[in-house]
Amino acid sequence: MRLLERIFDLAIIGGGVNGCGIARDAVGRGNTVFLCEMNDLASGTSSWSTKLVHGGLRYLEYYEFRLVREALIEREILWGIAPHIIRPLRFVLPHHAGLRPAWLLRLGLFLYDHIGGRHLLPATRSVDLRRDEVGRPLIPNRYTRAFEYSDCFVDDARLVVLNARDAADKGAEIRTRTRATEIRQSDGIWTVSMVDTLSGARSSIQARALINAGGPWVEDVLGRGAGVNAKAKVRLVQGSHIVVKKLYDHDRAYMFQNADGRIIFVIPYQDDFTLIGTTDRDYDGDPSKVKATPEEIHYLCTAASEYLAKPVTPEDVVWTYSGVRPLYDDGANEAKAATRDYVFELDTPGGVPLLSIYGGKITTYRRLAEEALERLAPYLRSAKAREGWTGKWPLPGGDMDVSAVDGLIAELQRGYPFLSHEHARRLARAYGTRAIKLLGDAKSAADLGQAFGATLTEREVRYLMANEWAVTAEDIVWRRSKLGLRLSADEIAALDDWIRTHAVQQSPLLEAGGRS
């Protein structure tokens, strides 16, 4: 077993949005940081969200005012640091007679507009569904009025990867496909033993502080020898989504209320599709094996069809995904009422800190990271413990104004005239200004190498493997992108074959800021 000679200030177990967000913040404050993830980055909960940076309008009903306010403030902060992968989205909330009264919706949206952080996003407006285009996809005359409000859409898996990339660029060591098998403390130091899940190689590292960001596996991590009896408990809640072909032509999303008190979102997705979700049900089982059930698919189709003029059926579904949210168990009777707020548990066996994270939302990951480091501040030897830096510095590729994405698309097409508009748009939205680094000195489509379909090229695959820890076709077509919606099974298999048979040759394009 190889033991690294250095002692890290901070070791993090878990490569989801919380773990990678903390790694980025901590290394930027001058700490030495190590992070291990047993699978791919964002392969758990963080890539199976509803893809929203939002305040959580419905959480107001549960009096979660602090959480909503914090999330509302974070919307525009995150949009500002990652305008390539985050963009504004308007939501239409039809008034459903017999459910929440109109005055309650108006009050909730008034609070939503005014309790935190809205400067650039447009305010709520009332909509006459009989006249406005957003009423056309709905059942005629059943819904006559609605409210339209602002939130943001996010590419959730790329948000995680870009936090990891920035952490690595600043000196953090990020190891994927590396499972922590045992955690032990002695003489004021944590020792984390690990196994490479691809090669079977074993190694270990030492750190002065440890963060358990295992998500659904948070309690499992504690059971690997930490020597603590956790007081907090995790509540696993399954959330499933379905994707269908594009349901309507305008660019707004919908928030539909259901008779059971839950809500679902219907969201324009990947240009040619519509995303519908999510469900809320307690989950008891292996989080890695969660799948959308026939009952959940039926529920989402029925809930959407309560509003849409053209019903959605299970036969319309082209893809489903499901994730397990590791919520803090606050004893709520129903999964939908369980708190979405995050909770920390700090244990100090032998005087050595172990911080475990329960709950959290994509939207509040950055604030969670700041608060986690505040909790650990007495134990860290930060050389420059600057506060709040992550909200001011862009994520990789995000060094542009929030209104500059269209200009970047045009710039890519001028500099690389062989790119179709669709291809340039996809690269700009995925990589931001780093799309230029990816394309490099290419003078023709042939310079991008083998074409795998749906605008995916060999050069992009090499870039993802060298810079973003991609190892398999699944990493590329379902997490680094959603091109799996456009590629055939044979095309995806051919990509996997190419990856297996082509060792990534490092080139000047890839060496700067390559895999850490």
Protein Blocks (a to p, Z undefined) as FASTA:
>chain_A
ZZdfbdcfbdcedjbfklmmmmmmmmmnopacddddfbdghklmmlmcghiacehlmlmm
nopmmlmmmmmmmmmmmmmmmmmlgccddddddddehiacfklmmmmmmmmmmngopakl
ccdddddfklmmklmmpcehkambdcddddddddfklmmmmmmmmmmmnopacdehiacf
bdcdeehiacdddddfknopacddddfbdcdfekjmmmmmmmnonopacfbdcddddddd
dddddfbfbfbdcddddfkopacddddeehiaccddddddddeddfklgccdfklmmmmm
mmmmmmmmbacdfklpmbdcddddddddehiabfklpcfbdcdddddehhiacdddeeji
fklmmmmmmmmmmmmmmmpccfblcehklmmpccehiaccfklmmmmmmmmmmmmmmbcf
klmmmmmmmnmmmlmmmnmmafbfklnopaebjhiafklmmmmmmmnopabfklmmmmmp
cklmmpcfklmmmmmmmmmmmccdddfklmnopaZZ
